[in-house]
Amino acid sequence: MYTQILVPLDGSSLAERAIPHAQGLAKTYGATVHLLQVITHNPSGGHAQGDSAEPREGVYRAALAGLAGGASTGNSFTLDLVRRLKEAQIEEAQEYLAHVASQLKVEGIAVETQLFEGSPHEQIAEYAKQNGVDVIVMSTHGHGGVKRLIVGSTTDRVIRSGDIPVLVVT
């Protein structure tokens, strides 16, 4: 029934709640799990995917460490800082995906990882379509009513974006 399972992650423990569900499906059906992280580069330094835009202390440290000895000033300093933050953010996301993948591989599950930049819900839906995903397993913050209208929901947008079933874990 399921051969390709997509699990969008953002580095948060909330998003990771979807992993055991995907793991169970993968073991039952012998499916491949695709771990996907979509990063957006925002001024807070967060690696937002979905509703999680938590700044990552490691990203700041890595970027600032690279600038510590530099003589950059003004705009060049700002541009260099932004570039280093982006590089550190990407490196951290790659390490995170590799770590999660290794845990699944120990369980005998085939795993693919992918990192994209951009709009999380658009990248998730596009990846699912292009890679023959049978089901998307993802978590939600459980916002409802007015708060969901104001804040928005990546999960809700993914559900509405296509014909691929979405298993939502709260």
BALOBA-1460 file (C-alpha; in Angstrom, 3 decimals):
// residues 170
<rec num="1" residu="m" x="0.000" y="0.000" z="0.000"/>
<rec num="2" residu="y" x="2.774" y="2.464" z="0.925"/>
<rec num="3" residu="t" x="6.186" y="2.359" z="-0.706"/>
<rec num="4" residu="q" x="7.281" y="5.998" z="-0.322"/>
<rec num="5" residu="i" x="6.636" y="7.878" z="2.937"/>
<rec num="6" residu="l" x="7.505" y="11.555" z="3.362"/>
<rec num="7" residu="v" x="8.279" y="13.039" z="6.775"/>
<rec num="8" residu="p" x="8.826" y="16.809" z="6.781"/>
<rec num="9" residu="l" x="11.007" y="17.890" z="9.711"/>
<rec num="10" residu="d" x="12.030" y="21.251" z="11.094"/>
<rec num="11" residu="g" x="14.371" y="20.195" z="13.862"/>
<rec num="12" residu="s" x="11.769" y="20.488" z="16.602"/>
<rec num="13" residu="s" x="10.690" y="17.729" z="18.946"/>
<rec num="14" residu="l" x="7.119" y="18.393" z="17.859"/>
<rec num="15" residu="a" x="7.921" y="17.565" z="14.234"/>
<rec num="16" residu="e" x="9.768" y="14.453" z="15.364"/>
<rec num="17" residu="r" x="6.522" y="13.046" z="16.794"/>
<rec num="18" residu="a" x="5.754" y="11.921" z="13.244"/>
<rec num="19" residu="i" x="8.840" y="9.693" z="13.040"/>
<rec num="20" residu="p" x="7.554" y="6.682" z="15.020"/>
<rec num="21" residu="h" x="4.389" y="6.632" z="12.909"/>
<rec num="22" residu="a" x="6.366" y="6.727" z="9.670"/>
<rec num="23" residu="q" x="8.717" y="4.104" z="11.078"/>
<rec num="24" residu="g" x="5.805" y="1.771" z="11.836"/>
<rec num="25" residu="l" x="4.357" y="2.200" z="8.353"/>
<rec num="26" residu="a" x="7.768" y="1.683" z="6.765"/>
<rec num="27" residu="k" x="8.347" y="-1.548" z="8.679"/>
<rec num="28" residu="t" x="4.857" y="-2.828" z="7.898"/>
<rec num="29" residu="y" x="5.026" y="-2.118" z="4.176"/>
<rec num="30" residu="g" x="8.765" y="-2.235" z="3.529"/>
<rec num="31" residu="a" x="8.609" y="1.400" z="2.468"/>
<rec num="32" residu="t" x="11.298" y="4.011" z="2.036"/>
<rec num="33" residu="v" x="11.111" y="7.010" z="4.365"/>
<rec num="34" residu="h" x="11.970" y="10.381" z="2.856"/>
<rec num="35" residu="l" x="13.115" y="12.912" z="5.441"/>
<rec num="36" residu="l" x="12.699" y="16.446" z="4.157"/>
<rec num="37" residu="q" x="13.690" y="19.688" z="5.761"/>
<rec num="38" residu="v" x="12.806" y="23.024" z="4.226"/>
<rec num="39" residu="i" x="14.707" y="25.981" z="5.532"/>
<rec num="40" residu="t" x="13.824" y="29.594" z="5.142"/>
<rec num="41" residu="h" x="16.406" y="32.238" z="5.771"/>
<rec num="42" residu="n" x="14.825" y="34.773" z="8.019"/>
<rec num="43" residu="p" x="16.370" y="37.600" z="10.077"/>
<rec num="44" residu="s" x="15.950" y="35.708" z="13.362"/>
<rec num="45" residu="g" x="18.279" y="32.994" z="12.092"/>
<rec num="46" residu="g" x="15.613" y="30.361" z="12.560"/>
<rec num="47" residu="h" x="15.358" y="27.478" z="10.182"/>
<rec num="48" residu="a" x="11.638" y="27.707" z="9.974"/>
<rec num="49" residu="q" x="9.724" y="24.860" z="8.506"/>
<rec num="50" residu="g" x="6.112" y="24.839" z="9.436"/>
<rec num="51" residu="d" x="5.270" y="26.757" z="12.568"/>
<rec num="52" residu="s" x="8.685" y="26.363" z="14.190"/>
<rec num="53" residu="a" x="10.967" y="29.328" z="13.743"/>
<rec num="54" residu="e" x="13.200" y="28.763" z="16.739"/>
<rec num="55" residu="p" x="16.569" y="30.478" z="16.456"/>
<rec num="56" residu="r" x="19.340" y="27.910" z="16.698"/>
<rec num="57" residu="e" x="22.165" y="28.905" z="19.020"/>
<rec num="58" residu="g" x="24.636" y="26.714" z="17.127"/>
<rec num="59" residu="v" x="23.916" y="28.588" z="13.904"/>
<rec num="60" residu="y" x="24.743" y="31.919" z="15.542"/>
<rec num="61" residu="r" x="27.911" y="30.590" z="17.142"/>
<rec num="62" residu="a" x="29.203" y="29.077" z="13.898"/>
<rec num="63" residu="a" x="28.558" y="32.245" z="11.917"/>
<rec num="64" residu="l" x="30.053" y="34.580" z="14.492"/>
<rec num="65" residu="a" x="33.086" y="32.357" z="15.015"/>
<rec num="66" residu="g" x="33.891" y="32.690" z="11.337"/>
<rec num="67" residu="l" x="33.737" y="36.479" z="11.607"/>
<rec num="68" residu="a" x="35.688" y="36.840" z="14.857"/>
<rec num="69" residu="g" x="39.036" y="37.474" z="13.198"/>
<rec num="70" residu="g" x="37.714" y="39.387" z="10.194"/>
<rec num="71" residu="a" x="38.169" y="43.078" z="9.559"/>
<rec num="72" residu="s" x="34.817" y="43.491" z="7.828"/>
<rec num="73" residu="t" x="32.880" y="46.656" z="8.480"/>
<rec num="74" residu="g" x="29.505" y="48.075" z="7.572"/>
<rec num="75" residu="n" x="27.654" y="46.472" z="4.688"/>
<rec num="76" residu="s" x="30.366" y="43.934" z="3.928"/>
<rec num="77" residu="f" x="30.203" y="42.770" z="7.544"/>
<rec num="78" residu="t" x="26.424" y="42.404" z="7.304"/>
<rec num="79" residu="l" x="26.589" y="40.549" z="4.000"/>
<rec num="80" residu="d" x="29.315" y="38.263" z="5.304"/>
<rec num="81" residu="l" x="27.336" y="37.580" z="8.466"/>
<rec num="82" residu="v" x="24.199" y="36.749" z="6.462"/>
<rec num="83" residu="r" x="26.188" y="34.420" z="4.193"/>
<rec num="84" residu="r" x="27.815" y="32.677" z="7.143"/>
<rec num="85" residu="l" x="24.480" y="32.323" z="8.939"/>
<rec num="86" residu="k" x="23.009" y="30.735" z="5.823"/>
<rec num="87" residu="e" x="25.953" y="28.344" z="5.466"/>
<rec num="88" residu="a" x="25.807" y="27.393" z="9.150"/>
<rec num="89" residu="q" x="22.047" y="26.899" z="8.939"/>
<rec num="90" residu="i" x="22.399" y="24.574" z="5.951"/>
<rec num="91" residu="e" x="25.209" y="22.615" z="7.596"/>
<rec num="92" residu="e" x="23.203" y="22.200" z="10.795"/>
<rec num="93" residu="a" x="20.140" y="21.014" z="8.841"/>
<rec num="94" residu="q" x="22.228" y="18.473" z="6.902"/>
<rec num="95" residu="e" x="23.735" y="17.118" z="10.129"/>
<rec num="96" residu="y" x="20.277" y="16.912" z="11.704"/>
<rec num="97" residu="l" x="18.828" y="14.975" z="8.763"/>
<rec num="98" residu="a" x="21.808" y="12.595" z="8.742"/>
<rec num="99" residu="h" x="21.334" y="11.952" z="12.459"/>
<rec num="100" residu="v" x="17.623" y="11.183" z="12.137"/>
<rec num="101" residu="a" x="18.281" y="9.017" z="9.058"/>
<rec num="102" residu="s" x="20.911" y="6.998" z="10.902"/>
<rec num="103" residu="q" x="18.405" y="6.161" z="13.643"/>
<rec num="104" residu="l" x="15.944" y="4.807" z="11.075"/>
<rec num="105" residu="k" x="18.629" y="2.902" z="9.177"/>
<rec num="106" residu="v" x="19.570" y="1.077" z="12.381"/>
<rec num="107" residu="e" x="15.991" y="-0.225" z="12.349"/>
<rec num="108" residu="g" x="16.502" y="-1.563" z="8.823"/>
<rec num="109" residu="i" x="14.470" y="1.159" z="7.118"/>
<rec num="110" residu="a" x="15.523" y="2.589" z="3.769"/>
<rec num="111" residu="v" x="15.908" y="6.352" z="4.116"/>
<rec num="112" residu="e" x="16.382" y="9.263" z="1.733"/>
<rec num="113" residu="t" x="17.129" y="12.790" z="2.935"/>
<rec num="114" residu="q" x="16.608" y="16.069" z="1.180"/>
<rec num="115" residu="l" x="17.124" y="19.698" z="2.124"/>
<rec num="116" residu="f" x="15.424" y="22.550" z="0.289"/>
<rec num="117" residu="e" x="15.137" y="26.272" z="0.734"/>
<rec num="118" residu="g" x="11.902" y="28.132" z="0.248"/>
<rec num="119" residu="s" x="8.280" y="27.966" z="1.240"/>
<rec num="120" residu="p" x="7.799" y="24.857" z="3.394"/>
<rec num="121" residu="h" x="4.327" y="23.843" z="2.230"/>
<rec num="122" residu="e" x="5.185" y="24.399" z="-1.434"/>
<rec num="123" residu="q" x="8.440" y="22.446" z="-1.232"/>
<rec num="124" residu="i" x="6.788" y="19.585" z="0.681"/>
<rec num="125" residu="a" x="3.959" y="19.266" z="-1.843"/>
<rec num="126" residu="e" x="6.317" y="19.523" z="-4.824"/>
<rec num="127" residu="y" x="8.759" y="16.957" z="-3.420"/>
<rec num="128" residu="a" x="5.905" y="14.541" z="-2.717"/>
<rec num="129" residu="k" x="4.604" y="14.814" z="-6.277"/>
<rec num="130" residu="q" x="8.009" y="14.501" z="-7.914"/>
<rec num="131" residu="n" x="9.074" y="11.495" z="-5.851"/>
<rec num="132" residu="g" x="5.963" y="9.330" z="-5.983"/>
<rec num="133" residu="v" x="5.198" y="9.731" z="-2.290"/>
<rec num="134" residu="d" x="2.220" y="7.630" z="-1.169"/>
<rec num="135" residu="v" x="1.641" y="9.318" z="2.190"/>
<rec num="136" residu="i" x="2.973" y="12.329" z="4.069"/>
<rec num="137" residu="v" x="3.365" y="11.860" z="7.812"/>
<rec num="138" residu="m" x="3.727" y="15.123" z="9.687"/>
<rec num="139" residu="s" x="2.884" y="16.785" z="12.944"/>
<rec num="140" residu="t" x="0.933" y="19.905" z="13.682"/>
<rec num="141" residu="h" x="0.921" y="22.384" z="16.502"/>
<rec num="142" residu="g" x="-2.794" y="21.801" z="16.851"/>
<rec num="143" residu="h" x="-3.734" y="25.459" z="16.462"/>
<rec num="144" residu="g" x="-7.378" y="25.887" z="15.699"/>
<rec num="145" residu="g" x="-9.956" y="28.562" z="15.168"/>
<rec num="146" residu="v" x="-8.840" y="32.179" z="15.077"/>
<rec num="147" residu="k" x="-5.204" y="31.406" z="15.905"/>
<rec num="148" residu="r" x="-4.899" y="29.152" z="12.836"/>
<rec num="149" residu="l" x="-6.382" y="31.875" z="10.643"/>
<rec num="150" residu="i" x="-3.865" y="34.405" z="11.932"/>
<rec num="151" residu="v" x="-0.767" y="32.204" z="12.217"/>
<rec num="152" residu="g" x="-1.372" y="29.861" z="9.303"/>
<rec num="153" residu="s" x="-0.434" y="26.230" z="9.263"/>
<rec num="154" residu="t" x="2.052" y="24.426" z="7.069"/>
<rec num="155" residu="t" x="0.244" y="21.183" z="7.786"/>
<rec num="156" residu="d" x="-3.073" y="22.645" z="6.717"/>
<rec num="157" residu="r" x="-1.530" y="24.003" z="3.529"/>
<rec num="158" residu="v" x="0.058" y="20.643" z="2.714"/>
<rec num="159" residu="i" x="-3.270" y="18.877" z="3.242"/>
<rec num="160" residu="r" x="-4.973" y="21.293" z="0.848"/>
<rec num="161" residu="s" x="-2.182" y="21.272" z="-1.743"/>
<rec num="162" residu="g" x="-2.766" y="17.972" z="-3.422"/>
<rec num="163" residu="d" x="-4.120" y="14.504" z="-3.704"/>
<rec num="164" residu="i" x="-1.550" y="12.780" z="-1.506"/>
<rec num="165" residu="p" x="-2.882" y="11.466" z="1.806"/>
<rec num="166" residu="v" x="-1.518" y="13.182" z="4.902"/>
<rec num="167" residu="l" x="-1.306" y="11.442" z="8.273"/>
<rec num="168" residu="v" x="-1.338" y="14.213" z="10.874"/>
<rec num="169" residu="v" x="0.188" y="13.562" z="14.280"/>
<rec num="170" residu="t" x="-0.648" y="15.931" z="17.145"/>
